[in-house]
């Protein structure tokens, strides 16, 4: 997604973990009655509700022979029977996330430790996992699939055609970035086969970045990157037999260079796969049941939309894995916006019957857990306030309206990691005036078992506002007034913007409001601070709100911001001569648009890592929201900031890393050319070889903070007048 890695996460770090290598929530036991953590280099288990501690593996036992220190664990998992542990360590980045490293197996009963894949290069193993019978481990290395027998140590290479462009068992850059797809293989339930994706990126052109700082002579850094309008990588799914290493490919209809396969799992048996296919425009979804022996595929469910259809990673915490089977595999849960709201449905295995589980004109935000024993699905929603988040549950048979589980006395943002079956959870809560509480609870009564961090009321100068524009659009926002506010004076105002489908900026959680790049206290320095969420942002306000931006990115969302700003500038204490706006990534693009399209409103802008030309971004993201440039190129042009650069009047600072593999530095160079062409003066800060996060290198983060602060103070000085 086109969202800066630092967007929101700097000031939400205390309550939200955003990296993909995170252990998704709590490391629960299979029964859901206990959880595991690493303490003092040991792995321990805590039973609930007593919190009785049991050491599973000591630091000594996790120390390789001949070494002085225990393994530093990035993650760990148990075999199905709990007799073995798979330990992930020495991790390295692949693009954004630490998804390759070394793996070790610890035998709990024997107390023995053994490295997997020792013959492979260090830190080259990806997504290792036990077979369901616990006898083997499978992993990807150098884009090929391997299995290793734990009893004999025999390594079997299952694919041999893997190269930098023929990718087995994992994904290319754009599938990872836009679909959340990273782990690209699945064991069959009987441990005899592995289903996997193969990505053929040989026809994807390289975007060439130039590294001029890491050696005396510059060198090229190629990134396989399908720009908007370019065909996607051809992707197919195969099932490889462990005994023979023979792969049977699935015969899924359609040109593989005009379709995507963002989801695949075993279909609750050993003989079938279930696969979701999206067309190139991402507005048609088909679910196939594929026969493993023959590869034959049959459609069991289809959906079409006038705009786009979201994939599971969007409503499953950026994780597309898993399939929510119920009724012993005779039905599964599915999420759709086809009735105008994001609702959960139960679909029969043959696709012939469908039951809507959630009713009412409100959105489900994401699924949390399924408690089939008691007949419930837990999910997040906030029917009455799009800035908040609560846990709900509904009957799986669709016979009841959803009921709120989060306490009625706690208004704000709730996060939960529910145990399998939904009996226990780790729960966090905060709002703008309450510091985070983190606790263990039992469900559904939401009874507190143990408090980890106790939240407290905290003085807050944040107010939530709603602005009604002349277009009759009601926008949520937060407002921070200057300290020692005097309504008879006029103050400068700074708008923080994002406004694209990847993120909200207006959230009722502690620390979520404010300008996180400012070095100091903006309120004390006499600034009004505002952020607003307009149409197109992923607020739980219905599909019409989110998808009205289709083919209007860079226009509708920009107009909403400007129309709301016009209303705010009518407040008598706002100094209309000191109006600043800033944003990062998609917010950087919005900043440019506002400075260019509405130069009489915004006097100062700071655009960080912006997309200046939509034709320069990747195909999955841009085509999802804008269509295909082969059909409606004018929408891409009209939605691009460079189209309006000639209108610049105010003070503009553009900041970009030259090593940005997401929003390429090319965007800023194209913008520079356009501004120079029309004689527009501006400021530029290029950070050599930095990525989209602009965080690499000694002193970089502080330099960026100080640059942001000094530019704002120089061109939009604080204080009442």
C-alpha positions in Angstrom: 0.0 0.0 0.0 1.1 3.5 -0.6 1.6 4.5 3.0 4.7 5.7 4.6 6.2 3.2 7.1 6.2 6.0 9.7 2.7 7.2 8.9 0.9 7.1 12.3 3.2 4.4 13.7 5.5 6.9 15.4 2.8 8.2 17.7 0.9 4.9 17.9 3.9 2.7 18.6 2.8 2.2 22.2 -0.4 0.5 21.2 0.1 -0.8 17.7 2.7 -3.2 16.3 3.0 -2.7 12.5 5.8 -4.9 11.3 5.1 -8.1 9.4 7.6 -10.1 11.4 5.6 -9.5 14.5 4.1 -12.5 16.3 0.6 -11.7 15.3 -0.8 -10.9 18.7 -0.3 -13.3 21.6 1.5 -16.6 21.1 -1.5 -18.8 22.2 -1.4 -22.5 22.9 -3.4 -24.8 20.7 -6.1 -25.2 23.4 -6.3 -21.4 24.0 -6.0 -21.9 27.8 -2.4 -20.7 28.0 0.2 -18.5 26.1 3.9 -18.5 25.5 6.5 -15.7 25.8 10.3 -15.4 25.8 11.6 -14.4 29.2 15.3 -14.0 30.0 16.1 -15.9 26.8 13.9 -18.8 27.8 10.5 -19.9 26.4 7.9 -20.1 29.2 4.2 -20.9 29.3 1.5 -19.2 31.4 -1.7 -21.1 32.2 -4.9 -19.1 32.4 -6.6 -18.0 34.5 -4.1 -18.8 37.2 -1.0 -17.4 35.3 1.0 -20.4 36.6 4.4 -20.4 35.0 6.0 -23.3 33.3 9.5 -23.2 31.6 9.4 -25.0 28.2 13.0 -24.4 27.2 15.7 -22.7 29.3 18.2 -20.3 28.0 20.9 -23.0 28.4 18.8 -25.4 26.4 18.4 -22.8 23.6 22.2 -22.2 23.4 23.8 -24.0 20.4 26.7 -26.3 21.2 30.0 -24.4 21.3 28.3 -21.0 21.8 28.2 -18.8 24.8 24.8 -17.3 24.4 21.3 -18.5 23.7 19.6 -17.9 20.4 18.1 -14.5 20.0 14.6 -15.4 18.9 12.6 -13.4 16.4 9.7 -15.9 16.5 8.9 -19.5 17.4 6.2 -22.1 16.8 5.2 -25.5 18.1 4.7 -28.8 16.2 1.1 -30.0 16.1 1.7 -32.3 19.0 3.7 -29.8 21.0 6.8 -32.0 21.2 9.0 -29.7 19.2 9.7 -26.0 18.8 10.8 -24.3 15.6 12.9 -21.3 16.4 13.5 -18.3 14.1 16.7 -16.3 14.5 19.4 -14.2 12.8 16.7 -12.6 10.7 17.3 -10.2 7.7 15.1 -8.0 5.7 13.5 -8.8 2.4 12.2 -5.5 1.2 10.5 -4.2 4.3 10.3 -7.1 6.7 12.6 -9.6 8.3 11.3 -12.7 6.6 14.6 -14.6 6.0 16.9 -16.0 8.6 18.0 -19.2 10.3 15.8 -21.9 11.9 16.5 -24.4 14.7 14.4 -27.3 16.0 14.3 -27.8 19.8 13.0 -31.2 20.9 11.1 -30.5 24.1 11.4 -34.0 25.6 15.0 -34.7 24.6 16.1 -31.2 25.3 18.1 -31.2 22.0 18.8 -28.4 19.6 19.4 -28.8 15.9 19.8 -26.3 13.1 17.7 -26.8 10.0 19.1 -26.1 6.5 22.7 -25.9 7.6 23.9 -26.5 4.1 22.0 -23.4 2.8 23.5 -19.9 3.0 23.2 -18.1 6.4 19.9 -16.2 6.9 18.5 -17.6 3.6 15.6 -19.7 4.9 12.1 -18.3 4.7 8.7 -19.3 6.3 9.9 -22.6 7.8 7.1 -24.7 9.3 6.6 -28.1 10.7 4.6 -30.7 8.7 1.3 -31.5 10.5 2.7 -34.9 11.6 5.8 -33.2 13.0 8.3 -35.3 11.1 9.6 -32.8 8.6 10.2 -29.1 8.2 9.6 -27.3 4.9 11.2 -23.9 4.0 12.0 -21.7 1.0 15.6 -20.8 0.2 16.7 -18.8 -2.8 13.2 -19.1 -4.3 13.1 -22.9 -4.1 11.2 -25.2 -1.8 12.9 -27.7 0.5 11.9 -30.3 3.1 14.1 -31.7 5.8 13.4 -35.0 7.6 13.9 -34.4 11.3 14.9 -38.0 12.1 17.4 -38.6 9.3 18.4 -35.0 8.4 17.7 -35.8 4.7 17.1 -32.6 2.7 14.8 -32.9 -0.4 14.7 -30.1 -2.9 11.1 -29.9 -4.2 11.6 -27.2 -6.9 14.7 -26.5 -8.9 13.7 -23.7 -11.3 13.9 -20.9 -8.7 15.8 -17.8 -9.7 15.7 -14.1 -8.9 12.7 -13.9 -11.2 11.1 -17.4 -11.0 9.8 -17.4 -7.4 8.6 -20.5 -5.7 7.0 -20.4 -2.2 7.1 -16.6 -1.7 6.2 -13.5 -3.7 7.5 -10.6 -5.7 7.7 -7.0 -4.4 4.2 -5.9 -5.5 2.3 -8.9 -4.1 4.0 -8.3 -0.8 3.4 -4.6 -0.7 -0.2 -4.5 -1.9 -1.7 -7.9 -1.0 0.3 -8.6 2.2 1.4 -11.9 0.6 4.8 -13.2 1.9 4.5 -16.8 3.0 3.8 -18.7 -0.2 3.3 -22.3 0.7 1.0 -24.6 2.8 1.4 -28.1 4.1 -1.4 -30.6 3.3 -3.2 -31.9 6.4 -1.8 -35.4 5.9 1.8 -34.0 5.5 2.2 -35.7 2.0 2.0 -32.6 -0.2 2.7 -28.9 -0.2 0.6 -26.3 -2.1 2.6 -23.3 -3.3 2.5 -20.2 -5.4 4.9 -19.7 -8.3 5.5 -16.1 -9.4 7.0 -15.7 -12.9 8.4 -12.2 -12.8 10.6 -12.6 -15.9 8.6 -10.1 -17.9 8.5 -7.5 -15.2 10.8 -4.6 -16.0 13.4 -3.4 -13.5 13.2 0.0 -12.0 16.9 1.0 -11.7 17.9 2.9 -8.5 21.4 4.3 -8.4 23.5 3.9 -5.2 26.2 6.6 -5.2 27.2 6.5 -1.5 28.2 2.9 -0.6 31.3 2.8 -2.9 33.6 5.1 -4.8 31.9 4.0 -8.0 28.1 4.2 -8.2 26.2 1.0 -8.9 22.7 0.1 -10.0 20.1 -1.4 -7.7 17.4 -3.1 -9.8 13.9 -3.5 -8.4 11.4 -5.7 -10.2 8.5 -3.2 -10.2 5.4 -3.3 -12.4 4.4 0.3 -13.0 0.7 1.1 -13.4 -0.4 0.0 -16.9 2.1 -2.9 -17.0 1.0 -6.5 -16.9 1.3 -8.2 -13.5 3.6 -11.1 -12.9 2.1 -14.4 -14.1 1.2 -16.4 -11.0 0.1 -20.0 -10.7 -0.5 -22.5 -7.9 0.9 -26.0 -7.8 0.8 -29.0 -5.4 4.1 -30.9 -5.0 4.2 -34.4 -3.8 6.8 -34.8 -1.1 7.7 -38.4 -2.0 8.2 -37.8 -5.8 8.8 -34.0 -6.0 6.3 -33.9 -8.8 4.1 -30.8 -9.1 0.6 -30.8 -10.3 -0.4 -27.3 -11.5 -4.0 -26.0 -10.9 -5.8 -25.2 -14.1 -7.4 -21.9 -13.0 -9.1 -20.2 -16.0 -8.0 -16.9 -17.3 -4.8 -15.2 -18.5 -2.4 -15.3 -15.6 -1.0 -11.9 -16.6 -4.4 -10.4 -16.3 -5.5 -11.9 -13.0 -4.3 -12.1 -9.4 -4.3 -15.1 -6.9 -4.1 -13.4 -3.5 -5.5 -16.3 -1.4 -5.0 -20.0 -1.4 -5.5 -22.7 1.3 -6.2 -26.4 1.6 -9.9 -26.9 1.6 -10.3 -28.7 4.9 -9.1 -31.9 3.3 -6.2 -33.4 1.4 -7.8 -33.5 -2.0 -8.8 -29.9 -2.7 -7.5 -26.4 -2.6 -9.6 -23.3 -2.3 -8.4 -20.2 -4.2 -9.5 -16.7 -4.7 -8.8 -15.0 -8.1 -9.2 -11.3 -8.8 -9.2 -9.9 -12.3 -6.7 -7.2 -13.3 -9.1 -4.3 -12.3 -9.8 -6.1 -9.0 -13.5 -5.6 -9.4 -14.4 -9.3 -10.0 -13.7 -12.0 -7.5 -14.0 -15.8 -8.1 -13.5 -18.5 -5.5 -12.4 -21.9 -7.0 -12.3 -25.4 -5.6 -9.4 -27.1 -7.2 -8.9 -30.9 -7.4 -5.3 -31.7 -6.4 -5.0 -34.8 -8.5 -6.1 -33.3 -11.8 -5.7 -29.6 -11.2 -9.3 -29.0 -12.4 -10.9 -25.9 -10.9 -14.6 -25.1 -10.5 -16.1 -21.7 -9.4 -18.2 -21.9 -6.3 -18.7 -18.2 -5.6 -18.4 -15.0 -7.6 -18.8 -11.3 -6.9 -18.6 -8.1 -9.0 -18.3 -4.5 -8.1 -18.4 -1.2 -9.9 -15.3 -0.1 -8.0 -13.0 -2.6 -6.4 -13.2 -5.7 -4.1 -11.0 -5.8 -1.0 -8.8 -8.8 -0.2 -8.4 -10.6 3.1 -5.2 -8.8 4.1 -7.2 -5.6 4.2 -9.6 -6.8 6.9 -7.2 -9.3 8.6 -4.4 -7.1 10.0 -2.3 -7.3 6.8 -2.3 -11.1 6.9 -4.0 -12.9 4.0 -3.4 -16.4 5.4 -6.0 -18.8 6.7 -9.5 -19.7 5.7 -12.3 -19.4 8.2 -14.0 -22.9 8.0 -17.1 -23.7 10.0 -19.5 -26.7 10.2 -16.7 -29.2 9.9 -15.6 -27.8 6.6 -19.1 -27.6 5.1 -19.1 -23.8 5.1 -16.7 -20.8 5.5 -16.9 -17.2 6.5 -16.5 -14.5 3.8 -16.5 -10.7 3.9 -18.2 -8.6 1.3 -19.4 -5.0 0.8 -22.0 -5.9 -1.8 -24.9 -4.6 0.3 -23.2 -1.3 0.9 -21.6 -2.3 4.2 -18.7 -4.6 5.1 -20.5 -7.6 6.4 -19.6 -11.2 7.3 -21.3 -14.0 5.4 -21.4 -17.8 5.8 -21.1 -19.5 2.5 -21.7 -23.3 2.0 -18.8 -25.3 0.6 -20.6 -25.7 -2.7 -21.4 -22.0 -2.8 -25.2 -22.7 -3.2 -26.3 -21.1 0.1 -25.2 -17.9 1.7 -26.2 -16.4 5.1 -25.4 -12.9 6.2 -24.2 -13.0 9.7 -24.0 -9.3 10.5 -27.1 -7.2 9.9 -27.6 -3.4 10.1 -26.2 -0.4 8.3 -22.8 -0.4 9.9 -19.4 -1.9 9.0 -17.5 -4.8 10.4 -13.9 -3.6 10.6 -12.1 -6.9 10.9 -12.7 -10.5 12.1 -11.1 -11.3 15.4 -11.9 -14.9 16.2 -14.4 -17.7 15.7 -16.0 -19.5 18.7 -17.8 -22.3 16.9 -18.4 -24.3 20.0 -20.7 -21.5 21.3 -21.8 -20.4 17.9 -20.2 -16.9 17.7 -17.9 -14.9 15.5 -16.0 -12.0 17.2 -15.3 -8.9 15.1 -14.4 -5.3 15.4 -16.9 -2.5 14.7 -17.9 1.0 15.7 -21.4 1.7 14.4 -21.8 5.1 16.0 -18.3 6.7 15.8 -15.9 6.1 12.9 -12.9 7.2 15.0 -13.3 4.4 17.5 -13.1 0.6 17.6 -14.9 -2.0 19.7 -15.2 -5.8 20.0 -18.5 -7.3 19.0 -19.8 -10.8 18.5 -22.6 -12.2 16.4 -24.3 -15.6 16.1 -22.8 -17.7 13.3 -26.2 -18.6 12.1 -27.2 -15.0 11.5 -30.1 -15.2 14.0 -29.1 -12.2 16.1 -27.8 -8.7 15.8 -24.2 -8.1 16.9 -23.7 -7.4 20.5 -20.9 -5.2 21.9 -18.4 -7.0 24.1 -16.1 -4.1 24.9 -17.2 -2.3 28.1 -19.8 0.4 27.6 -17.9 2.6 30.0 -14.8 2.7 27.8 -15.2 4.9 24.8 -12.3 4.9 22.4 -10.1 2.4 20.7 -9.9 -1.3 21.8 -7.5 -3.9 20.5 -7.7 -7.7 21.3 -5.7 -10.8 20.7 -8.3 -13.6 21.3 -7.3 -17.1 22.1 -8.5 -20.0 19.9 -12.1 -20.4 20.7 -12.4 -16.9 22.1 -12.3 -17.8 25.8 -9.4 -15.4 26.8 -7.8 -12.3 25.3 -5.1 -9.8 25.8 -6.9 -6.4 25.7 -5.7 -2.9 25.3 -7.8 0.3 25.5 -7.1 4.0 25.2 -8.6 7.2 24.0 -7.1 10.7 23.5 -7.4 11.5 27.2 -6.7 8.1 28.7 -3.3 6.4 28.6 -3.3 2.7 27.4 -4.5 0.0 29.7 -3.3 -3.5 28.8 -4.8 -6.5 30.6 -5.8 -10.1 30.4 -9.5 -10.8 30.3 -11.9 -13.7 30.0 -14.8 -13.6 27.5 -17.6 -13.0 26.9 -18.1 -11.3 30.2 -14.9 -9.2 29.7 -13.8 -10.1 33.2 -10.3 -8.7 34.1 -7.9 -11.4 35.1 -4.7 -9.4 35.4 -3.6 -5.9 34.6 -0.3 -5.5 32.8 -0.4 -1.7 32.4 -2.9 0.5 34.1 -4.2 3.4 32.0 -4.9 6.7 33.6 -6.7 9.9 32.8 -4.3 12.2 31.1 -4.7 15.9 30.4 -5.5 16.4 26.8 -5.9 19.4 24.6 -7.3 17.3 21.7 -10.9 17.9 20.6 -12.8 15.9 18.0 -14.6 18.0 15.5 -16.9 17.4 12.5 -16.8 19.8 9.5 -19.7 20.0 7.1 -18.5 21.2 3.7 -20.5 23.0 1.0 -20.6 19.7 -0.8 -22.6 18.3 2.2 -19.7 16.0 3.2 -19.3 15.5 7.0 -15.7 15.0 7.9 -14.3 13.8 11.2 -11.3 15.6 12.5 -9.1 16.3 15.5 -8.2 19.8 16.7 -5.5 21.0 19.0 -5.6 24.6 20.0 -2.5 26.5 21.2 -1.6 26.5 24.8 -2.8 29.7 26.6 -5.3 30.2 23.8 -6.7 33.7 23.4 -9.7 33.9 21.2 -9.1 37.5 20.5 -5.8 36.6 18.7 -5.1 35.0 15.4 -3.0 31.8 15.2 -1.3 29.9 12.4 -2.8 26.5 11.5 -1.1 23.3 10.4 -3.0 20.6 8.6 -1.7 17.0 8.7 -3.1 15.0 5.7 -3.1 11.6 4.2 -6.6 11.1 2.7 -6.0 7.9 0.6 -7.6 4.4 1.0 -4.7 3.0 3.0 -5.1 4.8 6.4 -7.2 7.0 8.6 -5.5 9.9 10.5 -8.4 10.7 12.9 -8.5 7.9 15.5 -9.6 8.2 19.1 -6.6 6.6 20.8 -3.9 8.0 23.1 -1.2 9.8 21.2 -2.9 9.5 17.8 -3.3 13.3 17.4 -0.4 15.7 16.9 2.4 16.4 14.5 4.9 13.6 15.2 7.8 15.2 13.2 7.8 18.5 15.1 10.7 18.9 17.5 9.1 20.6 20.5 5.6 21.3 21.7 3.5 22.9 18.9 0.7 23.9 21.2 3.2 25.8 23.4 4.7 27.3 20.3 1.3 28.7 19.4 0.0 26.6 16.5 -3.5 25.3 15.8 -3.2 21.7 14.6 -5.8 19.8 12.6 -6.3 16.6 10.7 -9.4 15.5 8.8 -10.6 12.3 7.2 -12.5 12.8 4.0 -14.1 10.5 1.5 -11.9 7.6 0.3 -10.3 7.0 3.7 -11.0 3.6 5.2 -13.3 4.8 8.0 -16.2 2.4 8.9 -18.7 4.6 7.2 -20.0 2.3 4.5 -18.7 1.3 1.1 -20.1 4.4 -0.6 -17.9 6.6 1.6 -14.8 4.5 1.0 -15.3 3.8 -2.7 -16.6 7.2 -3.9 -13.0 8.0 -4.6 -12.8 5.4 -7.4 -11.1 7.0 -10.4 -11.1 10.3 -8.5 -7.9 9.9 -6.4 -6.1 13.3 -6.3 -9.4 15.2 -7.0 -12.3 14.2 -4.7 -10.1 13.6 -1.6 -8.2 16.8 -2.3 -11.4 18.8 -2.7 -12.8 17.5 0.5 -9.7 18.7 2.4 -9.8 22.1 0.8 -13.5 22.6 1.3 -13.2 21.7 5.0 -10.2 24.0 5.3 -12.3 26.9 3.9 -14.8 26.3 6.7 -12.1 26.2 9.4 -10.4 29.4 8.0 -13.7 31.2 8.8 -13.0 30.7 12.5 -12.1 34.2 13.8 -9.0 33.1 15.6 -7.3 31.5 12.5 -4.7 33.5 10.7 -5.4 32.9 7.0 -1.9 34.2 6.1 -0.3 31.4 8.1 -1.7 28.2 6.8 0.5 25.1 6.4 -0.1 21.5 5.3 2.1 18.5 5.3 2.0 14.7 4.7 4.1 11.7 3.9 3.7 9.3 0.9 0.0 9.5 -0.1 -0.1 12.5 2.3 2.9 14.0 0.5 0.9 13.7 -2.8 -2.1 15.3 -1.1 0.1 18.1 0.2 1.3 18.9 -3.3 -2.2 18.8 -4.7 -3.4 21.3 -2.0 -0.5 23.6 -2.6 -1.1 23.5 -6.4 -4.9 23.2 -6.7 -5.7 25.6 -3.9 -2.8 28.0 -3.7 -4.9 30.7 -2.2 -5.7 28.6 0.9 -2.4 26.9 1.7 0.7 29.1 2.1 3.3 26.6 3.2 3.6 22.9 2.4 6.0 20.1 3.4 5.6 17.0 1.1 7.6 13.9 2.1 8.1 11.0 -0.4 5.2 12.0 -2.6 3.8 10.3 -5.7 3.9 13.2 -8.1 2.7 11.2 -11.1 0.3 8.4 -10.7 1.7 6.6 -13.8 4.9 6.1 -11.8 3.4 4.0 -9.0 2.8 0.2 -8.9 0.0 -1.5 -10.8 -1.9 -3.3 -8.0 -2.4 -0.2 -5.9 -3.0 2.4 -8.5 -5.2 0.3 -10.8 -7.3 -0.9 -7.9 -8.4 2.7 -7.2 -8.1 4.3 -10.7 -8.8 1.6 -13.3 -6.4 0.9 -16.3 -4.5 3.8 -18.0 -5.1 2.0 -21.3 -8.8 2.8 -20.8 -9.0 6.1 -18.8 -5.5 7.6 -18.8 -7.0 11.1 -18.3 -8.0 10.2 -14.8 -4.4 9.4 -13.9 -3.2 12.6 -15.3 -6.0 14.7 -13.6 -5.1 12.9 -10.4 -1.4 13.6 -10.5 0.2 16.6 -8.7 2.6 17.4 -11.6 -0.4 18.4 -13.7 -1.0 21.4 -11.4 2.5 22.3 -10.4 2.4 25.5 -12.5 0.0 27.0 -10.0 2.4 27.0 -7.0 2.4 30.3 -5.1 3.5 29.5 -1.6 6.5 28.0 0.2 7.1 24.3 -0.7 9.6 21.9 0.8 9.9 18.5 -0.9 11.7 15.7 1.0 12.6 12.3 -0.6 15.0 9.4 -0.2 16.9 8.5 -3.4 16.8 4.8 -2.4 13.0 4.7 -2.1 11.9 1.4 -3.7 8.3 2.1 -3.0 7.6 5.7 -4.2 10.6 6.1 -6.5 12.7 9.3 -6.4 11.7 9.6 -10.0 8.5 11.2 -8.8 10.4 14.1 -7.2 12.7 14.5 -10.2 9.6 14.8 -12.5 8.1 17.3 -10.1 11.4 19.3 -10.1 11.3 19.5 -13.8 7.8 20.8 -13.9 8.4 23.4 -11.2 11.6 24.5 -13.0 9.7 24.7 -16.3 7.3 27.2 -14.9 9.9 29.2 -12.9 8.6 28.1 -9.5 11.0 28.4 -6.6 10.9 25.7 -3.9 13.1 23.9 -1.4 14.4 20.3 -1.7 16.0 17.8 0.6 17.2 14.6 -0.9 18.4 11.9 1.5 20.9 9.8 -0.3 20.1 6.1 -0.5 17.3 6.3 2.1 14.2 4.3 1.7 10.5 5.3 1.9 10.9 5.4 5.7 13.9 7.9 5.5 15.3 6.3 8.7 18.5 4.7 7.6 21.9 6.2 8.4 23.3 7.9 11.4 21.5 11.0 12.4 18.8 10.8 9.7 15.7 10.7 11.8 16.8 13.7 14.0 17.9 15.6 10.9 14.5 15.1 9.3 12.7 16.2 12.5 14.8 19.3 12.8 14.4 20.1 9.1 10.6 19.8 9.3 10.6 22.0 12.4 12.9 24.7 11.2 11.1 25.0 7.8 7.7 25.3 9.5 8.9 27.9 11.9 10.6 29.9 9.2 7.7 30.0 6.8 4.7 29.6 9.1 5.8 31.0 12.5 3.9 30.2 15.6 2.2 32.4 18.1 -0.9 34.5 18.4 -1.1 38.0 16.9 
